[in-house]
Amino acid sequence: MGMKRRSQGFLGGALILLLAVGIVKVMGALFKIPLNAAIGDVGMGYFGTAYTIYNPIFSLATAGLPVAVSRLVSENRALGRFRDVRRLHAVSVPIFVLMGALACALMLFGSAPFLSFVNEADQNALPAMLVLAPAVFFGALSAIFRGYYEGLGDMRPTAFSEVAESFCRLVLGLYAANRVMERAMDEYAASGTVFGAPAASAEYARSAALPYAAAGAILGVTVGSVIGLLLLFVYHRVRGDGISREQLAASPAPAGRRKLVRQLVCTAVPVALAALAVNLSSLVDTAFLQNRIGAVMRESPDVLLGLYGDFLRPEDVAQGRVPTALFGCYTNALTLFMLVPALTQAFGVSALPSVTAAWASGSRKRLERSVENVLRVVALIALPAGMALSVLSEQIAALLGYNPITGKLLVLLGLASIFAAANVPVNSMLQAVGRVDLPVKLLCFGLALKIALNYVLTGVPEINVMGAGIGTLVCYFFLTFFGLAALGKETGLQMRLFRLFGKPCAASVLASAAAWQIAERTASCTAEKPRAALSMGVFLLVYAICVLFLKVLRKTDLEAFPGAEKITKILEKHHWIG
C-alpha cells in the first residue's frame, strides 16, 4: 500500500481521530457516570488523586517523544528521506522503553510521599495509585507506534487503540469496582466486617470499601493499556508502514543514529516539559485543593459546611473526608471540562504534520490556509461546547447524577474549557513551525499564575474549591491569548481572530441565551433530568440554525466528511455556506 493512499490529510486524519475521540468520550461517560453512582464523591476523589500523579509522570515519559517522532517523520517523509523515517522508528524504541520503566518506578515509589503531602488525614487513594503505575510503562510502549504513524499521516492506529483501551476500561473497570462494593457489603451483612475490619454501620462499611473499589476501577485502565499496545503491535506487524521498496531505494542514505537521537531529544524535551506543565496544573489542583481545604476545615468549618453541608454525606464529615469529597466533585467537573479540549486534540494531532509540511514548503498561502482551517474548526467546536457547559452547568450535573457542587464548579470550568481547547492546537502549530520551546515558556508563566491563584483563593473559606476553577480559567486564557500572538509573530501571519471566531461566538451566545431561557421557564414545572435534556436540545437546535444562517461553514470544513459533495450542494443551494 503506497504512502499516498495511507495518508489521510489534515481534515481526513482529524475526522478519524475526532470519531475515535467521540467514541472514547461516550465510553468514558458510560464508565464514569455509573462509577460515580457506585463509589460517590469520596471514591471519585481517590480515583482522581491516582490520575493526578499518573498524568504528569506519563507526560514526562511519553508526551514529548511521540510529538518529536511525528514531527521528524513528517518532515523526512515530505523530503523523501524514507530511510531516515525507518531509522527514526528504530532508534525511538529503546528510548521509550527506558522512559516508561523509569516513570513506572517513579510512580510506584513516589505515590505514598505525594499522598502524605496532599491529604495527611486520608491516605486511602494509595491502592488506586499503585494499580495504575504499570499503565505508564505500557502507555510508553504504545506511544512508539502512535507517534510514528501520526507522522506518516495515518491516524487509524491511534484511533483504534484508544477505542480498545476505553472499551476495556469501561467493561473491566466498572465490573471490578461494583464487584468490590458488592463483596464488601455482603461481608458486612454476614459478619459486620469489611475485609476483616469491623464497621460501625452500613455507611461506614461502604466508606471502608471505597479505596479498593477505586483501585478496581483503575484496574480496567491498566489492563486497557496492555490491550491497546497489543493492538498497535499487531497492526504494525500486519499492515506495516506503507513505505515501498522503491521509495527506500530512491531515498538518500539515512542520518547517523546519534544525530537522529539528538534531534529526537532536542525536539522532545521542550514538548515533554510543556505537557508536564499542563498536567502539573491538575497536580497543583490535587495538592493545593485538598491541602488548603483541609486547613479551612480545621480553622473555619462552619463556613464550608454552611455552603456545602446539605450536599455532603454525614459520615464523610465525621471521618474528616470533606477535602476528598470536594476533590471528587472537582474531579467530576474536570471530566466534563476535559471533553472539550479532547475533541480539539484530534485537530492538534492531525494539524502537526499538515502545518509542518506547509511550513517546510515555504508557501505562505498554504501555511495560512492550514492554520486558519485548524482555528476555524476548533472555534466551531470549542465555543458552543464550553458555553453550554457553563450556562447549563446545573442542568448537566443533575442529568448525570452529579453532586450540585460539581454544577457550581462547571460555571467556571465550562468557560475555561474554551481556552483550553483552543490552546491544544495552537501549541501543536507552534511545534510544527519549529518553536517547540514557546509552549513551554508560556506554560511556565501560566502555571505560576495558576499556582498563586489556587494557593491564595482555595484558602479563603468563602471561595474554597471555586478558587481552583478561577485559577484554571485565568491560566488557560493567558495561554491561549499569548499563544495566538506568538503563532502570528513566528509565522508572519495576521491572526484575524474576529473573522475566525466572531460568527461561532455569536451563534454560541444566541444558543446559550435560548437554552437558559428554556431552563428558567421550565424550572417549576419540569423534573430536573427532562428539563436538562430539553435545554440541551434547544441549545443544539439554535446553534445549528445560527451556524447555517450566519454562514459559518466553508467548503473546506466539510471536505473530509462522508457525502461532503451532496451536503455542500444543499448548503450552497440555500446560501448557507461561506
C-alpha positions as CSV (number, residue, x, y, z in Angstrom):
1,M,0.0,0.0,0.0
2,G,1.6,3.3,-1.1
3,M,2.2,6.3,1.1
4,K,-0.2,8.4,-0.8
5,R,-3.0,6.0,-0.1
6,R,-2.2,5.7,3.6
7,S,-2.1,9.5,4.3
8,Q,-5.4,11.0,5.1
9,G,-4.6,14.7,5.1
10,F,-5.4,17.2,7.9
11,L,-9.2,17.1,7.9
12,G,-9.4,13.4,7.0
13,G,-7.0,12.5,9.8
14,A,-8.7,14.8,12.2
15,L,-12.1,13.3,11.3
16,I,-10.8,9.8,12.1
17,L,-9.4,11.0,15.4
18,L,-12.5,13.0,16.1
19,L,-14.7,10.0,15.6
20,A,-12.4,7.9,17.8
21,V,-12.4,10.7,20.5
22,G,-16.2,10.8,20.3
23,I,-16.4,7.0,20.8
24,V,-13.8,7.2,23.6
25,K,-15.7,10.0,25.4
26,V,-19.0,8.3,25.1
27,M,-17.5,5.2,26.6
28,G,-15.8,7.4,29.2
29,A,-19.1,8.8,30.2
30,L,-20.6,5.3,30.3
31,F,-17.7,4.5,32.6
32,K,-17.5,7.5,34.9
33,I,-21.2,8.3,35.4
34,P,-22.1,4.8,36.8
35,L,-18.8,4.7,38.6
36,N,-19.7,7.9,40.4
37,A,-23.1,6.3,41.3
38,A,-21.2,3.3,42.7
39,I,-18.4,4.9,44.7
40,G,-19.7,8.5,45.2
41,D,-17.7,11.7,45.6
42,V,-15.1,10.3,48.0
43,G,-14.4,7.3,45.8
44,M,-14.1,9.6,42.8
45,G,-11.7,11.6,44.9
46,Y,-9.4,8.6,45.3
47,F,-9.8,7.8,41.6
48,G,-8.9,11.4,40.6
49,T,-6.0,11.6,43.0
50,A,-4.5,8.5,41.3
51,Y,-4.8,10.1,37.9
52,T,-3.2,13.4,39.0
53,I,0.1,11.8,39.8
54,Y,-0.2,9.5,36.8
55,N,-0.8,12.2,34.2
56,P,2.4,14.3,34.8
57,I,4.6,11.2,35.1
58,F,3.1,9.7,32.0
59,S,3.5,13.0,30.1
60,L,7.1,13.4,31.2
61,A,7.8,9.9,29.9
62,T,5.9,9.9,26.7
63,A,4.4,13.2,25.6
64,G,7.4,14.8,24.0
65,L,8.8,11.8,22.2
66,P,5.6,10.9,20.1
67,V,5.4,14.5,19.0
68,A,9.1,14.6,18.2
69,V,8.8,11.3,16.3
70,S,5.7,12.6,14.5
71,R,7.3,15.9,13.5
72,L,10.6,14.4,12.3
73,V,8.9,11.5,10.5
74,S,6.5,14.0,8.8
75,E,9.5,16.3,7.8
76,N,11.6,13.5,6.4
77,R,8.7,11.9,4.6
78,A,7.9,15.3,2.9
79,L,11.6,15.4,1.8
80,G,11.5,11.8,0.5
81,R,14.0,10.6,3.1
82,F,12.3,7.3,3.8
83,R,15.4,5.6,5.2
84,D,15.5,8.3,7.9
85,V,11.8,7.6,8.6
86,R,12.5,3.9,9.3
87,R,15.6,4.6,11.3
88,L,13.7,7.2,13.5
89,H,11.3,4.4,14.4
90,A,14.2,2.0,15.3
91,V,16.1,4.5,17.5
92,S,12.9,5.6,19.3
93,V,12.1,2.1,20.7
94,P,14.8,1.8,23.4
95,I,14.3,5.4,24.5
96,F,10.6,4.8,25.0
97,V,11.2,1.6,26.9
98,L,13.7,3.2,29.2
99,M,11.5,6.2,29.9
100,G,8.5,4.0,30.5
101,A,10.3,1.9,33.0
102,L,11.7,4.9,34.9
103,A,8.3,6.5,35.0
104,C,6.6,3.4,36.3
105,A,9.2,3.1,39.1
106,L,8.8,6.8,40.0
107,M,5.0,6.3,40.4
108,L,5.4,3.1,42.4
109,F,7.8,4.7,44.9
110,G,6.6,8.3,44.8
111,S,2.9,7.8,45.4
112,A,3.0,7.4,49.2
113,P,5.1,10.5,49.9
114,F,3.0,12.6,47.5
115,L,-0.2,11.4,49.2
116,S,1.2,12.3,52.6
117,F,1.6,15.9,51.5
118,V,-1.7,16.1,49.7
119,N,-4.0,14.8,52.4
120,E,-2.4,13.6,55.6
121,A,-5.7,12.7,57.1
122,D,-6.9,10.4,54.3
123,Q,-4.3,8.0,52.7
124,N,-6.9,5.8,51.0
125,A,-6.0,6.7,47.4
126,L,-2.8,4.7,47.6
127,P,-4.3,1.3,46.3
128,A,-5.6,3.0,43.2
129,M,-2.3,4.8,42.6
130,L,-0.3,1.6,42.8
131,V,-2.6,-0.3,40.5
132,L,-2.3,2.5,37.9
133,A,1.5,2.6,37.9
134,P,2.1,-0.2,35.3
135,A,-0.1,1.7,32.8
136,V,2.7,4.2,32.5
137,F,5.0,1.6,31.1
138,F,2.6,0.1,28.7
139,G,1.4,3.5,27.6
140,A,5.0,4.5,26.8
141,L,5.3,1.4,24.5
142,S,2.1,2.3,22.8
143,A,3.4,5.8,22.1
144,I,6.2,4.4,20.0
145,F,3.7,3.3,17.3
146,R,1.3,6.3,17.7
147,G,3.9,8.9,17.1
148,Y,5.3,7.0,14.1
149,Y,2.0,6.6,12.4
150,E,0.8,10.1,13.1
151,G,4.0,11.4,11.4
152,L,3.1,9.2,8.4
153,G,-0.3,10.9,8.3
154,D,-2.1,7.6,9.3
155,M,-4.3,8.3,12.4
156,R,-6.0,4.9,12.4
157,P,-3.7,3.1,14.7
158,T,-4.0,5.8,17.4
159,A,-7.8,5.8,16.9
160,F,-8.2,2.0,17.0
161,S,-6.0,1.6,20.1
162,E,-7.7,4.4,22.1
163,V,-11.1,2.9,21.4
164,A,-9.9,-0.6,22.5
165,E,-8.4,0.8,25.7
166,S,-11.6,2.7,26.6
167,F,-13.8,-0.4,26.0
168,C,-11.6,-2.5,28.3
169,R,-11.7,0.3,30.9
170,L,-15.5,0.5,30.7
171,V,-16.2,-3.2,31.0
172,L,-13.5,-4.4,33.3
173,G,-13.3,-1.2,35.4
174,L,-17.0,-1.0,36.1
175,Y,-17.2,-4.7,36.8
176,A,-14.3,-4.7,39.3
177,A,-15.5,-1.6,41.1
178,N,-19.0,-2.9,41.5
179,R,-17.8,-6.4,42.5
180,V,-15.6,-4.9,45.2
181,M,-18.5,-2.9,46.6
182,E,-20.9,-5.9,46.5
183,R,-18.4,-8.2,48.2
184,A,-17.7,-5.7,50.9
185,M,-21.4,-5.1,51.7
186,D,-22.1,-8.9,51.6
187,E,-19.4,-9.4,54.1
188,Y,-20.7,-6.6,56.3
189,A,-24.2,-8.1,56.2
190,A,-22.9,-11.5,57.2
191,S,-20.3,-10.6,59.8
192,G,-20.3,-6.9,60.5
193,T,-16.8,-6.5,59.0
194,V,-15.3,-5.2,55.7
195,F,-12.3,-7.2,54.5
196,G,-11.8,-8.4,58.1
197,A,-12.1,-5.0,59.8
198,P,-15.2,-4.2,61.9
199,A,-17.5,-1.5,60.6
200,A,-19.9,0.5,62.9
201,S,-22.7,0.8,60.3
202,A,-23.5,0.1,56.7
203,E,-22.5,3.7,55.8
204,Y,-19.1,3.2,57.4
205,A,-18.8,-0.2,55.7
206,R,-19.3,1.4,52.4
207,S,-16.7,4.1,53.2
208,A,-14.2,1.3,54.1
209,A,-14.7,-0.4,50.7
210,L,-14.2,2.7,48.6
211,P,-10.4,2.7,48.4
212,Y,-10.4,-0.8,46.9
213,A,-13.4,-0.1,44.7
214,A,-11.5,2.9,43.2
215,A,-8.5,0.6,42.7
216,G,-10.8,-1.9,40.9
217,A,-11.9,0.8,38.6
218,I,-8.3,1.7,37.9
219,L,-7.5,-1.9,37.1
220,G,-9.6,-1.5,33.9
221,V,-7.3,1.4,32.9
222,T,-4.1,-0.6,33.4
223,V,-5.4,-3.7,31.5
224,G,-6.7,-1.5,28.8
225,S,-3.2,-0.1,28.2
226,V,-2.0,-3.6,27.6
227,I,-4.8,-4.3,25.1
228,G,-4.1,-1.0,23.3
229,L,-0.4,-1.9,23.0
230,L,-1.1,-5.4,21.6
231,L,-3.5,-4.0,19.0
232,L,-0.8,-1.5,17.9
233,F,1.8,-4.2,17.7
234,V,-0.4,-6.4,15.6
235,Y,-1.4,-3.5,13.3
236,H,2.3,-2.8,12.7
237,R,3.2,-6.4,12.0
238,V,0.3,-7.0,9.7
239,R,-0.1,-3.6,7.9
240,G,3.4,-2.2,8.0
241,D,4.0,1.5,7.4
242,G,3.2,1.8,3.7
243,I,6.8,2.7,2.7
244,S,7.6,0.7,-0.5
245,R,10.9,-0.8,-1.6
246,E,11.1,1.7,-4.5
247,Q,10.8,4.6,-2.1
248,L,13.5,3.2,0.2
249,A,15.8,2.6,-2.8
250,A,15.3,6.1,-4.1
251,S,15.8,7.9,-0.8
252,P,19.3,9.1,0.2
253,A,21.4,7.5,2.9
254,P,20.0,8.0,6.4
255,A,21.5,10.2,9.0
256,G,23.6,8.6,11.8
257,R,21.8,7.1,14.8
258,R,23.4,9.6,17.2
259,K,22.3,12.5,15.1
260,L,18.7,11.2,14.9
261,V,18.7,10.6,18.7
262,R,20.0,14.1,19.3
263,Q,17.2,15.5,17.0
264,L,14.6,13.5,18.8
265,V,15.8,14.6,22.3
266,C,16.1,18.3,21.3
267,T,12.6,18.3,19.9
268,A,11.1,16.1,22.6
269,V,12.4,17.8,25.8
270,P,10.6,21.1,25.3
271,V,7.4,19.4,24.3
272,A,7.6,17.0,27.2
273,L,8.2,19.9,29.6
274,A,5.1,21.7,28.0
275,A,3.0,18.6,28.5
276,L,4.4,18.2,32.0
277,A,3.4,21.8,32.8
278,V,-0.2,21.1,31.6
279,N,-0.5,18.1,33.8
280,L,1.2,19.7,36.7
281,S,-1.8,22.0,36.6
282,S,-4.0,19.1,37.7
283,L,-1.3,18.1,40.2
284,V,-1.4,21.6,41.6
285,D,-5.2,21.3,41.9
286,T,-4.9,18.0,43.8
287,A,-2.2,19.1,46.2
288,F,-3.5,22.6,47.0
289,L,-7.2,21.9,46.8
290,Q,-7.2,19.0,49.3
291,N,-4.4,20.5,51.5
292,R,-5.9,24.0,51.7
293,I,-9.5,22.7,52.1
294,G,-8.2,20.6,55.0
295,A,-6.8,23.8,56.6
296,V,-10.2,25.6,56.0
297,M,-12.0,22.7,57.7
298,R,-9.7,23.0,60.7
299,E,-10.0,26.8,61.0
300,S,-13.4,27.7,59.6
301,P,-15.5,24.5,59.3
302,D,-18.8,26.4,59.8
303,V,-18.3,28.5,56.7
304,L,-17.6,25.5,54.5
305,L,-20.3,23.3,55.9
306,G,-22.7,26.2,55.7
307,L,-22.1,26.3,51.9
308,Y,-21.9,22.6,51.2
309,G,-23.2,20.8,54.3
310,D,-26.5,19.8,52.5
311,F,-24.6,18.1,49.7
312,L,-22.1,16.1,51.8
313,R,-22.6,12.7,53.5
314,P,-22.6,12.9,57.3
315,E,-20.1,10.1,57.6
316,D,-17.7,11.8,55.3
317,V,-17.8,14.9,57.5
318,A,-17.4,12.8,60.7
319,Q,-14.4,11.0,59.2
320,G,-12.6,14.1,58.0
321,R,-13.1,13.3,54.3
322,V,-14.6,16.7,53.3
323,P,-11.4,17.6,51.3
324,T,-11.6,14.3,49.5
325,A,-15.3,14.6,48.8
326,L,-14.9,18.2,47.4
327,F,-12.0,17.0,45.3
328,G,-14.2,14.2,44.0
329,C,-16.7,16.8,42.9
330,Y,-13.9,18.8,41.2
331,T,-12.8,15.5,39.5
332,N,-16.2,15.0,38.0
333,A,-16.3,18.7,36.9
334,L,-12.8,18.2,35.3
335,T,-14.1,15.1,33.5
336,L,-16.6,17.3,31.7
337,F,-14.2,20.2,31.3
338,M,-11.7,17.9,29.5
339,L,-14.3,16.7,27.0
340,V,-13.8,20.0,25.0
341,P,-10.0,20.0,24.7
342,A,-10.1,16.3,24.0
343,L,-12.2,17.0,20.9
344,T,-9.8,19.7,19.6
345,Q,-6.8,17.5,20.5
346,A,-7.7,15.4,17.4
347,F,-7.2,18.6,15.2
348,G,-4.0,19.4,17.1
349,V,-2.5,15.9,16.4
350,S,-3.7,15.9,12.8
351,A,-2.6,19.6,12.2
352,L,1.0,18.9,13.3
353,P,2.1,17.0,10.1
354,S,-0.1,19.2,7.9
355,V,1.3,22.5,9.2
356,T,4.8,21.1,9.3
357,A,4.6,20.2,5.6
358,A,3.1,23.7,4.8
359,W,5.9,25.4,6.8
360,A,8.6,23.2,5.1
361,S,7.2,24.0,1.6
362,G,7.8,27.8,2.2
363,S,4.4,28.6,0.8
364,R,2.8,31.4,2.8
365,K,-0.6,30.8,1.2
366,R,-0.6,27.1,2.1
367,L,0.6,27.8,5.6
368,E,-2.2,30.5,6.1
369,R,-4.8,28.1,4.8
370,S,-3.6,25.3,7.1
371,V,-3.5,27.5,10.2
372,E,-6.9,29.1,9.5
373,N,-8.6,25.7,8.8
374,V,-7.5,24.5,12.2
375,L,-8.5,27.6,14.1
376,R,-11.9,27.8,12.4
377,V,-12.9,24.2,13.0
378,V,-11.7,24.5,16.6
379,A,-13.9,27.6,17.1
380,L,-16.9,25.7,15.7
381,I,-16.5,23.0,18.4
382,A,-14.9,24.7,21.4
383,L,-17.1,27.8,21.7
384,P,-20.5,26.1,21.8
385,A,-19.3,23.2,23.9
386,G,-17.7,25.4,26.6
387,M,-20.6,27.9,26.7
388,A,-23.1,25.0,27.0
389,L,-21.1,23.5,30.0
390,S,-21.1,26.9,31.7
391,V,-24.6,28.1,31.1
392,L,-26.3,24.8,31.6
393,S,-23.9,23.6,34.4
394,E,-26.7,23.0,36.9
395,Q,-28.8,21.0,34.5
396,I,-25.9,19.0,33.1
397,A,-24.8,18.0,36.7
398,A,-28.4,16.9,37.5
399,L,-28.7,15.0,34.3
400,L,-25.6,13.0,35.0
401,G,-26.4,12.4,38.7
402,Y,-23.5,14.5,40.0
403,N,-23.4,16.4,43.2
404,P,-24.7,20.0,42.8
405,I,-21.2,21.2,43.9
406,T,-20.0,19.8,40.5
407,G,-22.6,22.0,38.8
408,K,-21.3,25.1,40.6
409,L,-17.7,24.4,39.5
410,L,-18.8,23.9,35.9
411,V,-19.8,27.5,35.6
412,L,-16.1,28.4,35.7
413,L,-14.6,25.3,34.1
414,G,-17.0,25.5,31.2
415,L,-15.6,28.9,30.2
416,A,-12.1,27.6,30.9
417,S,-12.6,24.7,28.6
418,I,-13.0,27.1,25.6
419,F,-9.5,28.4,26.1
420,A,-8.0,25.0,27.0
421,A,-9.5,23.6,23.8
422,A,-8.0,26.4,21.6
423,N,-4.6,26.1,23.3
424,V,-4.1,22.5,22.3
425,P,-3.9,23.0,18.5
426,V,-2.1,26.4,19.0
427,N,0.7,24.5,20.8
428,S,0.7,21.9,18.1
429,M,1.1,24.5,15.4
430,L,3.9,26.3,17.3
431,Q,5.7,23.0,17.5
432,A,5.0,22.4,13.8
433,V,6.8,25.6,12.8
434,G,9.8,24.7,14.9
435,R,9.2,26.7,18.0
436,V,8.8,23.8,20.4
437,D,10.2,26.0,23.2
438,L,7.4,28.6,23.2
439,P,4.6,26.4,24.6
440,V,7.0,25.5,27.5
441,K,7.8,29.1,28.3
442,L,4.2,30.2,28.2
443,L,3.1,27.3,30.3
444,C,5.7,28.1,32.9
445,F,4.2,31.5,33.3
446,G,0.6,30.2,33.2
447,L,1.3,27.5,35.7
448,A,3.0,30.0,38.1
449,L,-0.1,32.2,37.8
450,K,-2.4,29.2,38.5
451,I,-0.4,28.1,41.5
452,A,-0.5,31.5,43.0
453,L,-4.3,31.9,42.5
454,N,-5.0,28.3,43.6
455,Y,-3.0,28.7,46.8
456,V,-4.5,32.0,47.8
457,L,-8.1,31.5,46.7
458,T,-8.7,27.9,47.9
459,G,-7.6,29.0,51.4
460,V,-10.3,31.7,51.5
461,P,-13.3,29.9,53.3
462,E,-15.9,31.8,51.2
463,I,-14.2,30.9,47.9
464,N,-12.7,27.4,48.8
465,V,-12.9,24.9,45.9
466,M,-14.0,27.5,43.5
467,G,-10.5,29.0,43.7
468,A,-9.2,26.1,41.6
469,G,-11.8,26.9,38.9
470,I,-10.8,30.6,38.9
471,G,-7.1,29.6,38.6
472,T,-7.8,27.3,35.7
473,L,-9.8,29.9,33.8
474,V,-7.2,32.6,34.2
475,C,-4.4,30.2,33.3
476,Y,-5.9,29.0,30.1
477,F,-7.0,32.5,29.0
478,F,-3.4,33.6,29.4
479,L,-2.0,30.6,27.5
480,T,-4.4,31.0,24.6
481,F,-4.1,34.7,24.2
482,F,-0.3,34.8,24.2
483,G,-0.1,31.5,22.2
484,L,-2.0,33.0,19.3
485,A,0.1,36.2,19.5
486,A,3.3,34.1,19.4
487,L,1.9,32.0,16.5
488,G,1.2,35.1,14.5
489,K,4.7,36.5,15.2
490,E,6.5,33.3,14.3
491,T,4.7,32.6,11.0
492,G,4.3,36.3,9.9
493,L,0.6,35.6,9.5
494,Q,-2.1,38.1,10.6
495,M,-4.3,36.4,13.2
496,R,-7.7,37.6,12.0
497,L,-9.4,36.4,15.2
498,F,-12.7,38.2,14.7
499,R,-13.2,36.7,11.3
500,L,-12.3,33.2,12.6
501,F,-14.1,33.4,16.0
502,G,-16.8,36.1,15.6
503,K,-19.6,34.1,14.0
504,P,-19.1,30.9,16.0
505,C,-19.1,33.1,19.2
506,A,-22.3,34.9,18.2
507,A,-24.0,31.5,17.4
508,S,-22.9,30.1,20.7
509,V,-24.2,33.2,22.7
510,L,-27.6,33.1,21.0
511,A,-27.9,29.3,21.6
512,S,-26.9,29.8,25.3
513,A,-29.4,32.5,25.8
514,A,-32.2,30.4,24.3
515,A,-31.3,27.3,26.3
516,W,-31.0,29.4,29.5
517,Q,-34.5,30.9,28.9
518,I,-36.0,27.4,28.5
519,A,-34.2,26.2,31.6
520,E,-35.5,29.1,33.7
521,R,-39.1,29.0,32.4
522,T,-39.5,25.2,33.0
523,A,-37.8,25.2,36.4
524,S,-41.1,25.0,38.4
525,C,-43.0,22.6,36.1
526,T,-40.5,20.0,34.9
527,A,-38.4,17.4,36.6
528,E,-34.6,18.0,36.6
529,K,-33.5,15.4,34.0
530,P,-36.2,16.2,31.4
531,R,-35.5,19.9,31.9
532,A,-31.8,19.4,31.3
533,A,-32.4,17.3,28.2
534,L,-34.8,19.9,26.8
535,S,-32.4,22.8,27.5
536,M,-29.5,21.0,25.8
537,G,-31.7,20.0,22.8
538,V,-32.7,23.7,22.4
539,F,-29.1,24.8,22.6
540,L,-28.1,22.3,19.8
541,L,-31.0,23.3,17.6
542,V,-30.5,27.1,17.9
543,Y,-26.7,26.7,17.4
544,A,-27.2,24.7,14.2
545,I,-29.7,27.2,12.9
546,C,-27.3,30.1,13.7
547,V,-24.4,28.3,12.0
548,L,-26.5,28.0,8.8
549,F,-27.9,31.5,8.7
550,L,-24.7,33.2,9.7
551,K,-22.9,31.1,7.0
552,V,-20.2,30.0,9.5
553,L,-19.3,26.8,7.5
554,R,-17.0,26.8,4.5
555,K,-16.4,24.2,1.8
556,T,-13.0,23.2,3.2
557,D,-14.6,22.4,6.6
558,L,-16.7,19.7,5.0
559,E,-14.1,18.1,2.7
560,A,-13.3,15.1,5.0
561,F,-16.9,14.1,5.8
562,P,-18.7,11.3,4.1
563,G,-21.1,12.6,1.4
564,A,-19.4,16.0,1.6
565,E,-20.3,16.8,-2.1
566,K,-24.0,16.3,-1.5
567,I,-24.0,18.3,1.8
568,T,-22.1,21.1,0.1
569,K,-24.5,21.3,-2.8
570,I,-27.5,21.5,-0.4
571,L,-25.9,24.2,1.7
572,E,-24.9,26.2,-1.4
573,K,-28.4,26.0,-2.8
574,H,-29.8,27.6,0.3
575,H,-26.8,30.1,0.6
576,W,-25.9,28.6,4.0
577,I,-22.2,28.2,3.3
578,G,-19.5,30.9,3.3
